[in-house]
């Protein structure tokens, strides 16, 4: 029973990771930029929701906070990040790292250095009897929300004309421009979508993790591991890798908590030994 509980926690954690990683892999695939601000956008989603939830409630905060994060992402992309497109990926990495550091300090200036605990909404408080175990009601709702978000993103990419353009841009951005599509606008849209996904993940994860300035840094490394493990640019690869990282982290806590943080990196190293492009990846933008 205890193992099942840890496994359920791992699935929920993996779904959160997957939502964050989807935005990360979309941006990396289309822009060819390793976006270190992605973790800070996750943190901003949590902070925005924390600030407004007591006034507008959980559901409206779930809508408004990611929209605000999307606006922040659009400003960052239009003012700064677009200058890195087509250049050395290392330049984009260093630039976004500097932006992430600056934004983390801004969070400290606005909300303070201490962390805050966020209570689950009243309708999701307490536990639920599933018949075979008692489990947190909010974690179940979180899992449903994460699955719904993943399916909505998949439907957008697979069933809409603009989604098809974005997928094509992830494979060959210059060819999309040669066919007459507005590449700068597409990149802006993708960056905003990625930012919104990070913001949504921050909102739904806030009641589980304390809201603190360093939470963006804490989510960024698992997201990067998931993107590489699943295969850069692979939608379902990110989902699969997110679940693998979530389950392995959670279950390892049960048996040997001190090594839980390094387990995903060990899995990544083993997979890359045999599949350098990840579990479901095609040619990586990082390959020379």
Beta strands, then each sheet from edge to edge (+ up, - down):
strand 1: 127-129
strand 2: 134-136
sheet 1: 1+ 2-
end
